[in-house]
């Protein structure tokens, strides 16, 4: 097989495959049915034309038969008038017309036979068309049922162009969703690490570290200040507590003094030991009051 033959074979094979894929059996059946109906119409038209031609021959035959009768009368009249020559001419014309009539009768007979054959063919073709129409509708119904069943099976099993497109759409959606989630997490991570600020700032890493140290120093100084303020407040609180203690001691001394003043002064003067004990108590109270101050 030569190169051209192989190329021609391959091209025909490809074209045949494409045609098989593109061919719809229902459309082919409908087209065949229309073609058969066109043929039937052509047969009917042929029968009509043949009948018309036959009618023309029959009309021409009738005219010739009329001429035959006319020539026959002419020949009789000529014989009655002793004009044999005219009678001969009339009979010759009559003979010619009868010959034409015979030829026409043969043609008409042939046309009748042809017409009968065409009518018979027309009837057979019409019957075939009716049978084909019934078969066509049956085949179309079977094909449509098989096609619907195939689509349902493909949908159930997830096979087919449409279901494959749906599966691909779901896969693409999942991929895009995962990509967006990863991008969102990356943005969050970059924002936490300060990469966005680094990208927007014109300072290098050394400047940022120095600024961080300066910020830390300022924070430490402020912390020391807060600590100092808190320490001052603690001292003030301690002083307040000491003052509260002194006030309590003074109040207690005042109460003791009032008790002493309200007692019987005369009994106290007589009893020298009581005075000594009172003095000792006063001294101890004063000593206790002086200890927190120290």
FENFEN-V121189 format. One record per residue. RES is the residue in three letters. PSI is psi in whole degrees, 0 to 359 (none if undefined). OMEGA is omega in degrees with one decimal (NA if undefined). Layout:
# FENFEN-V121189
res = <RES/RES>
psi = <PSI/PSI>
omega = <OMEGA/OMEGA>
This chain:
# FENFEN-V121189
res = <UNK/UNK/UNK/UNK/UNK/UNK/UNK/UNK/UNK/UNK/UNK/UNK/UNK/UNK/UNK/UNK/UNK/UNK/UNK/UNK/UNK/UNK/UNK/UNK/UNK/UNK/UNK/UNK/UNK/UNK/UNK/UNK/UNK/UNK/UNK/UNK/UNK/UNK/UNK/UNK/UNK/UNK/UNK/UNK/UNK/UNK/UNK/UNK/UNK/UNK/UNK/UNK/UNK/UNK/UNK/UNK/UNK/UNK/UNK/UNK/UNK/UNK/UNK/UNK/UNK/UNK/UNK/UNK/UNK/UNK/UNK/UNK/UNK/UNK/UNK/UNK/UNK/UNK/UNK/UNK/UNK/UNK/UNK/UNK/UNK/UNK/UNK/UNK/UNK/UNK/UNK/UNK/UNK/UNK/UNK/UNK/UNK/UNK/UNK/UNK/UNK/UNK/UNK/UNK/UNK/UNK/UNK/UNK/UNK/UNK/UNK/UNK/UNK/UNK/UNK/UNK/UNK/UNK/UNK/UNK/UNK/UNK/UNK/UNK/UNK/UNK/UNK/UNK/UNK/UNK/UNK/UNK/UNK/UNK/UNK/UNK/UNK/UNK/UNK/UNK/UNK/UNK/UNK/UNK/UNK/UNK/UNK/UNK/UNK/UNK/UNK/UNK/UNK/UNK/UNK/UNK/UNK/UNK/UNK/UNK/UNK/UNK/UNK/UNK/UNK/UNK/UNK/UNK/UNK/UNK/UNK/UNK/UNK/UNK/UNK/UNK/UNK/UNK/UNK/UNK/UNK/UNK/UNK/UNK/UNK/UNK/UNK/UNK/UNK/UNK/UNK/UNK/UNK/UNK/UNK/UNK/UNK/UNK/UNK/UNK/UNK/UNK/UNK/UNK/UNK/UNK/UNK/UNK/UNK/UNK/UNK/UNK/UNK/UNK/UNK/UNK/UNK/UNK/UNK/UNK/UNK/UNK/UNK/UNK/UNK/UNK/UNK/UNK/UNK/UNK/UNK/UNK/UNK/UNK/UNK/UNK/UNK/UNK/UNK/UNK/UNK/UNK/UNK/UNK/UNK/UNK/UNK/UNK/UNK/UNK/UNK/UNK/UNK/UNK/UNK/UNK/UNK/UNK/UNK/UNK/UNK/UNK/UNK/UNK/UNK/UNK/UNK/UNK/UNK/UNK/UNK/UNK/UNK/UNK/UNK/UNK/UNK/UNK/UNK/UNK/UNK/UNK/UNK/UNK/UNK/UNK/UNK/UNK/UNK/UNK/UNK/UNK/UNK/UNK>
psi = <126/174/316/321/317/316/318/319/317/316/316/321/316/315/320/319/317/319/321/322/323/344/135/117/323/320/321/318/316/319/317/321/319/322/318/322/324/319/318/320/323/319/316/320/322/319/319/318/318/319/320/316/320/320/323/317/320/320/316/323/318/321/318/321/322/320/324/314/321/312/328/319/320/318/320/315/319/322/320/329/12/38/81/327/315/322/319/315/318/321/325/317/320/316/317/316/322/324/317/322/318/318/317/321/322/317/319/323/317/317/324/318/315/319/317/319/317/321/318/317/322/319/317/317/320/320/318/322/319/318/318/323/316/314/323/313/322/316/321/318/317/318/316/322/317/320/316/318/320/319/318/318/318/321/322/322/354/21/151/164/313/313/326/321/320/317/318/322/318/317/317/321/318/317/316/321/314/320/318/321/316/321/319/316/321/320/318/317/318/324/321/322/353/17/328/317/322/322/328/344/152/9/147/185/326/316/319/323/319/318/324/319/318/319/320/321/317/321/318/319/317/325/319/321/316/320/318/317/321/324/320/318/325/319/319/322/320/319/320/322/322/317/321/323/317/319/321/319/317/320/320/321/319/320/318/322/322/323/320/319/327/350/173/108/326/321/326/323/322/320/100/330/323/320/319/318/321/319/319/317/317/317/320/321/317/322/318/325/330/336/314/327/321/none>
omega = <-179.3/-178.2/-178.6/179.5/178.4/179.2/178.4/179.2/179.9/-179.1/178.8/178.9/179.0/-179.5/179.1/178.3/178.8/179.6/178.6/179.0/-177.0/-175.7/175.0/-177.0/-179.8/178.0/178.2/178.4/178.4/179.6/178.3/178.9/178.0/177.4/178.6/177.1/176.5/177.4/177.7/178.5/177.7/178.1/178.6/178.3/177.4/178.1/179.3/178.4/179.3/179.0/178.2/179.1/178.7/178.9/177.3/177.7/178.6/177.0/179.0/178.4/179.3/178.2/178.3/178.0/176.5/178.1/177.5/177.6/-179.8/179.6/178.2/177.3/179.3/-179.8/178.1/179.8/179.6/178.3/178.5/-179.4/179.3/175.9/-178.4/179.1/178.5/178.6/177.8/179.8/179.0/179.4/177.2/176.9/178.1/180.0/179.8/179.4/179.7/176.1/177.5/179.0/178.6/178.1/178.8/178.6/176.8/178.4/179.5/178.3/177.1/178.8/177.6/177.9/179.0/179.1/178.9/178.7/179.4/178.5/178.2/177.5/178.8/179.4/178.5/179.5/178.8/176.7/178.1/179.7/178.5/177.1/-179.8/179.1/177.8/179.1/179.9/179.6/177.6/180.0/178.0/178.5/178.6/-179.3/179.5/177.1/178.8/178.7/178.1/178.6/178.5/178.9/178.8/179.3/178.7/178.9/-179.7/-178.7/179.4/-179.5/179.5/-175.8/-176.5/179.2/177.1/176.1/178.2/179.5/178.3/177.9/178.3/179.1/178.8/178.7/178.6/179.2/179.2/178.5/178.1/179.0/178.7/177.2/177.5/178.7/178.8/178.1/177.9/178.3/178.5/-179.4/178.9/179.0/178.9/-179.4/179.0/-178.4/178.8/178.6/177.8/-178.2/-177.8/-177.3/177.7/179.9/178.0/-175.6/-179.8/178.7/-178.8/177.8/177.9/177.6/177.3/178.1/178.4/178.4/178.5/178.7/178.3/178.4/178.6/179.6/179.4/177.9/178.1/178.5/178.5/178.2/178.3/179.1/178.9/175.7/176.5/179.0/178.5/178.7/178.8/178.8/179.1/178.4/179.1/179.4/178.1/178.9/178.4/179.1/177.9/180.0/179.0/178.9/179.3/178.8/179.2/177.6/179.2/178.9/178.7/-179.9/178.6/178.7/-179.7/-179.1/-177.1/-178.0/-179.5/-177.0/-178.1/179.7/-179.7/-179.6/179.2/-176.8/-177.1/179.6/179.2/178.3/-179.1/-179.7/179.0/178.6/179.7/178.7/179.7/179.7/179.0/178.6/179.7/179.6/178.4/-180.0/-178.8/-176.5/178.8/179.7/177.4/NA>
